[in-house]
Amino acid sequence: TGLSYYLGTRNTISLSGSYNMLAIGHDKEIQNHVSNETNETGESFLSKQTFKIEPKVLELNIADEHWFDDDGKHRINFNLLVADVSVATNQNQQKYATSAGFEEVDNLRQIVVRQTEEDVRLYDTDLDYQVPLTYKGTLEAGIQIRSFMSANKYNVFNYDSTRNKMVPDSLQSNVASLSRDIYASYMTVSYSLGKWQAKLGARLEYTNRVMKSASSDAGYDFKKLDFYPSAYLSRSLSDDQQIQISYSRRINRPQLQFLNPVTFYSDGFTSVVSNPYLKPDYTNSFEINYSKPLGASYLSVETYFRQTNNKITRVQEIDEDGAVIRTMRNLNKDRMLGLEVSAGIRPAEWLEIIPRANWYQYHLDGKYDSDEVAKNSTNWRLGLTGMLWFNSKTKFQLNVDYESPTVTLDGKQQGLYYAGMAIQQSIWKERMNLTLRVEDIFNTRRMKFSSYSDSFYQSSEMYVAAPMLVFSMSYKLNKPGQRNAEKNDMSDQFNIY
């Protein structure tokens, strides 16, 4: 729900909030057959698992936007977002010895129950200011504070057959806390002179990440001051054509669920281990873009070079019991040199077709299983979006995408394609929108990986059950077209999935 209040024509105060309560779970059976050089016949096991996660998310947002002039070029914005999140998980895993045909031949061998309770509090504060320097220039500046605090209780219970009950496992159970504060300031200056436009920017960030674990005295603190410059230069050519050159430095922070020092098991032979020492990776990006309008249509061509250092990478190893240990590490760097072409084709007012093509040469350097790794692949993506307006209130959209195979540090990722469609209907003088969306129509958006080393080979497949049908409804209390205060996005701060 949300409410905007307009104080005259130059000030808007907005209040909004949301509450989400979810319950997500699955049951699965995994058949395992293990053999080695000394045991050619091997052993067969059956793993049965039930998993349930129940996140509850409360978000409150307050924003104020003030214009110092009538056209909004001189303004100040304030935004505060607070989120309170609680996540409870329960995982029950049972392991049986079986025949070669996976029929149970022995009593229950193992029961493990893992329970997690996590409480999270997030704060995101932004203050942004914009002022014209002259009628051809603009100065933008701002500060931002992002604060994340998490308390995590991780309890593990094992079945004791002698006592016929579940008993706590003190070696695997843990209590941990994590806080991450990011203090940032930025400034950009843009200027126009004839056919030339230029923009220079700088962002300064200080990150303070502190983690404490009851099971370890190790220090997991991470403190770093980072500087992110950016530059943009464009020139208008004849016939409304434009060419742009840009540079930027970007950061990719590790997802917070990768940092908590706990272990999650996907089955009896695979464990996912977090890495509290994980650091961000950084990307330097250079781009040269060309665009040209073609009546109601357009053409866009982009060339780019991007290099990522200290790249966050998934790695897999084998422990002494033959189980796969999966974790994330800062191991390598990669670079991409590519060309992307897109167009908007408008043959009629009621139809728009947007084809996309992206080709790039991919190179990966790193170290895996004590060996230096250097891999190359030629990658490409194709996409097509079609939009159809039956009338001013009814719109249909179709998306189709294909992504080619690519190399990874420890193997290969296969190609995948996706198709989705949606229809939207506006009613009640366009105050209400009804949307029906079908995701992954043909159940093909499946990420398939193969991983291998001198000690193992593994193939895996990850996907969301499809096709998925989504219906949404929105209603505007204010008149369509009125400006709304900007709503912040916390998606990079916390991902419950």
N, C-alpha and C positions, 0 to 999 in steps of 0.2 A: 504494500500500500504506500501511497505517497501524496504529498500536498505541497503545492507551490503557492506562495502569497506574493503578490506584486505590489510593492510600495511605490506607487506612481509608475513612471515609464522607465526609471533608471535603476531600480533595485528589486531584486527577487530573492526571497528566502524560501528554501525548499527543505522539507522534512520527508524522509522515506524510511521504510523498514520492511524487513522480510523475515520469515521464519520457515525453515525447512526441516522436516522430520522424515528420515528415510529408514528403510530396512532392506538390506540387500544381502542375499545369501546364495549358496549353491551346495549341492551334494555331488560327490564324484567318487568313482572307483578307478584305481590305477593298477594295471597289471605290470609287474616287474619281473624280468628274468636276468639273472646276473651270472656270468661265467668268467673264468680267467684261465691262464695257461695251466694251472695246477688242478683246476676243477672243470673239466671239459663239459660235463653234463650240466653243471650249474645248479642254481636254486631258484625257485619261483616264489614270489610273494604277491599278496593282494593288499593294497592300501585302500581303506575306505575313509572318506573325510567329509565332514560337514563344516561349513564356514558361514558365519553371519556377522555383518557389520551394521551398526545402527548410529549413524551420525545425526546430530541435531545442531542446526546452525541458525543463530539469531544475528541479524545485521541491522544496524541503525545508522542513518546518514543525515547530516545536517550541512547545508551549503548556503552560501550567501554570495550573490553576484551584484556588483555595483558598477554602473556606467557613469563616467564623468562627463561624457558628451552624448549627443543624440545618436550617433552612428556606431557607438560601441568600440571605437578604436582605442579609447583611453578607459581602462577598466581594471578592477581588482576582483579576484575570486578567492573565496575561502571554502574549504571542504574538510569535513571531519567524518571519518567512517570508523565505527566500532563494531567488532564482530566477536561473538562468544560462541565457541564450538565445543561440543562434547562428543567423543567418539568411543563407542564400546564395541569390542570385537570378541568373538568366541569361536575357537577352532578345536574340533574334536577329531582326532586321528587314530584309527585302529589298523593294526598290521597283523596279517595272517600268513602262515606258511601254507602253500598249496601244491598241487600236482602240476605237471607240465602243462595241463589244460586249464590251470587256474581254478581247480576245484579244491575247496578247503579240506585239508587232510590232518590238520593239527588244531589244537585249541588256540584261542586268542593269544598271540605272542606279546603284543604291546598295545597300550592305550596311553595317549598323550593328550592332555587338554591344555590349551593356551588361551589366556584371557588378558585383554588389554583394556585399560581405561585411560583415556587421554582428555585433558581439559586444556583448551586453547583460548587465549585472549589476544585480539589484534587491534591495533590502533593505526590509522593512516591519516595524517594531517598535511594539508597542502595550502599554501598561500602563494598565489600567482598575480603578477602585476604586469600590465602592458601599457605603454605610452608611446605616442608618435614622436619621433625625433624631429622630423620635418614632414612635409606632405609626401615625401618619398622614402622615409625611413621609419623603422619601428624598433623599440627596445622592449624585450621581454625578460623578466627575472622572477625568481621564485625560490621558495624553500620547501622542503618536504621532510617529514619525520615518519618513519615506519617502525612500528614496534611489535614484536611477536614474542609471546610467552607461552610455554607449554609444560605441563606436568604429566608424566607418563608412568603408570603402574603396569608392570608386565609380570604376570603370574603363570607359572608352569606347574602342572600336576602330572605325575606318573602313576600308573596302576601297579600296586604291590599285590602280587598274587598270593603271597603268604598271609597277608592280612585282609585280602579281598576288599581293598578300598584304594581310593586315590590319595596320594600323599604329595605334599609340596616338594618341588625340586628347587632347592636353594641355589644351585649352581647356575641355573638358567633364568630364574626369576630376577627381576631388577626394578628399581625405581630410578627414574631419570628426569631431569629438567633441562629445558633448552630455552634460551632467550636470544633474540637477534634484533638489534637496533640499527637502523640505517638513517644517517643524517646527511641530507643532500641539499645543495644549492646549485642553481644554474643561471646562466645569462646568455641570451642570444640577441644579435643585432642584425637586422635585415635592411637592405637598401636597394632601391631601384634607380637606374640611370639609363634612360632611353630603352634600348632593347636588352639591356643587361640587368640581371637581378643577382644579388649576392646575399649570403647568410652565413654568419660565423657564430658558433656556439661553444660553450664549455660547461661541463658539469663536474662538480666535486662531490665525492661521496666518502663517508667514513662508516665502515661496518664494524660492529662490535658483537661478536657471537660468543656466547658462554654456554657451556654444557657441563652438567654435573651428573655423575652416575654413582649410585650406591654400591655397585659391584666392582668399581675400579677407582683407584686413586690417580689415574692418568689425567693429564690436563688436555682438554679439548678446545681451549679458547682459540678464537680466530679474530684478529684485529687488523684492519687494513684501510689505508687511505688510497682512493683511486681517482684518477683524472680521465675524463672522457671528452676529447675535442671532437668537433664536427665542422665541416665546411661544405658549402653548397654554392654552385655558380651555374647560372642558366642564361641562355641568349635566345631571343626570339628571331627566327629567320623569316623569309618571305612566305606568303601563303599560310600564315598562322602556325608554321612549324616551330618546334622548340627543341633545343638540345641542352642537356643538363649533365654536370659533372659533380660528384659528391664523394665525401669521405666521412666515415664515422667509426668510432670505437665503441663496442657494446659488451655487456656482461651477461653471462648466463649463470645464475646462482643454482646450486644444487637444491633439488626439492627437499623440503624439510623432513619428509618421511625417510629419506636416505641417510639422515644424520643420527637419529636416535639409536643408541647402542643396544639394539635388540635383534633377535633372529626370528624370522617368519618362515614356516615350512609350507611349501606348496604340495609336497607329497613325501613319502617315506625315503626318497632318494634325492631330494633336492631341497636345499635350504637357501633362503634369501637373507643375507647378512648386511645390516646397515654399516656405514662407514663414517664415524664422527669426525674423522680427519679430512673429509672431502672439502675441496676448495672450489671457488668459481672458475669458470673458463672465460676467455676473452677473445673477441673476434674483431679483426680489422677489416673493414669493408670499403672497397672502391667500386664506384658505379659510373657508367656513362649511359645516359638515356636519351632516346629520341622519340618525339611524339608529333603526330600530325592529325588534325581533324579532317574528316572527309564528309562534309555536310553534316548529316545527323549521325554519321559513323566516325570511327577514329582508328588510328594505328599507333601502336606503342612498341618500341624495340629497346631492350635493356641489355647491356653487357656488364659483367661484374667479375670481381676477384675478391674472394673472402678467405681469410686464414684464421683458424681458431687455435690458440695455444692453451696448453694445460687442459686439454679437452676431457670432459667428464665421460667416462667410458665404462660400459658393462663388461665385466670379466667373469670367467668361470674356471674353477679349479676342482680337483678331486681330493677328498680327505682320505685318511687312512682306512676308513670303512667302505670306500668306493662311492660315497655320496657326492653329488655335485654341490659345490658352494658357489653361489652367485652373489656378486657385490658390485659396487661402483668405485672407480678410482680415477685419479688424474694421471693418465698414462701417456698421452700421445698428442699429436697435433694433426690437423688436416687442412686441406685447401681445395677450393673450387674455382674453376675458371669456366664461365658459362655465358650463354646467350638465351634470353627470354623474349618471346614475341607474343603479343596479345592484340586483339582487335575487337571493336564493337561494331557489328554490322546491323544496320537498321533499315531493312528493305521496305518496311511499312511502319506506320505509327503504332500498330498493335503488336509488333514483333521485333525482338532484338536477339541476336545470336552473338555470343562472346566465345570465340575459340582461343585457346592458350597452348603454347608450346615452350618447353624449357629444356635446354640441352646443356650439360656441363661435364667437364673432365674432373674426376675426383681422385685425389691422392691422399693417402693415409700413412703416417709414420708413427711408430710406437714400439713398445716392448711388451711381449706377451710370452708367458711361460719361460722366462729367462732368455728369450730369443728376440733379436731385433726384427721388426716387422715393417715392410714397405709394400703397400698394395695400391693398385690403380684400377679404376673402372670408368667406363663411359656411361653416364646416366642420362635419362631423359624422362620427361613427364608430358602427358597430353591431357588436355581438359576441354570441356565444352559446356557452356551454360546457355540455355535457351529460356527466354522470358516471353510470355504471351499474355496480352491484355484483352480479355473478352469485352470489357468495358472499363470505365473509369474506376469501378469499385471491385472488380474481380481480376485477379492476376494468377497466372500459373507459371511455375519455374521448374526446370529440369537440369540436373547437374550430372555429368559423367566425367570421371577422371581415371587415368592410368599412370602408374609409377613403375619404372623399370627396376630390375634387380640391381643390387649394389653390394660392394664388399664391406665387411666389418672387420674389426681388429682380430677376432677369433674365428671368422667364417664368412658367411654370406647371408644376405637377406633377399628373399625372392620378390618378384614383382607382384603388384596387386592392382585391382581396379575397383571402382566404386560407382554406384548410380543411386541417386536420390531425387525426390520430387516433392513439390509443395504447392498448395493452392490457398490463396488468401481472399477473403471476402470482407469488405467494409460495409457496415450498416449504420443506421441511426445518424445520418449526416456525417459519416466518416469518423464518428467518435469511438466506435467499437470495431476492432479487427478480429476476425475468426480465422485461424490458420490450421490447416491439416497438413502434416508433413510425414513422409515415408522415408526412413533412413535405410540405406544399404538394401535396396530392393531385391537384389539377387544373392544376398548373403555371400559377397565376395571380398569384403574388406577384411581380409585375414592376413596378419603379419606372420610370415613363416621364416624362421631362422634355422641355419645349421651352424653348429659350433664344433670345433675339433682342435685337438692338440696331440702330442705324442701319447697321452694316457687315456683319451676318451674321444667319443664322437656322440653328439647329441643333436636331435632335431626338435624343434618346438613350434607351436602355432598359437597365436594370441588373437582373440576376436571377441566382439560383443555380439550377443545373440541377435540375429536379424532374420527378416526385416523388422524394423521397429516403427511403430505408429505413434505419432506425437500430435496431440491437439492442444492448442493454446488460445487464450482469449484475453484481449486487453481493451480497456476502456479509458478514454481521455476525459477528465473532468474539465480541463481548460480547452479553449478553442484551438482547433488545429492550426499549426503555423506559429503559435506563440513560442518564444524562446523559453527553454528550460535550463535550470542550473545543471552544470555538468555533474554526472555521477561517476564516482571513482570506480576503478576496477581492481579487485583484490585477487584476481585469478592467479597472479604470479606469487602471491604470498602464502596461499594454503590450498592444497589440492587433496581432498579427502579420498580420492580414488588413487 
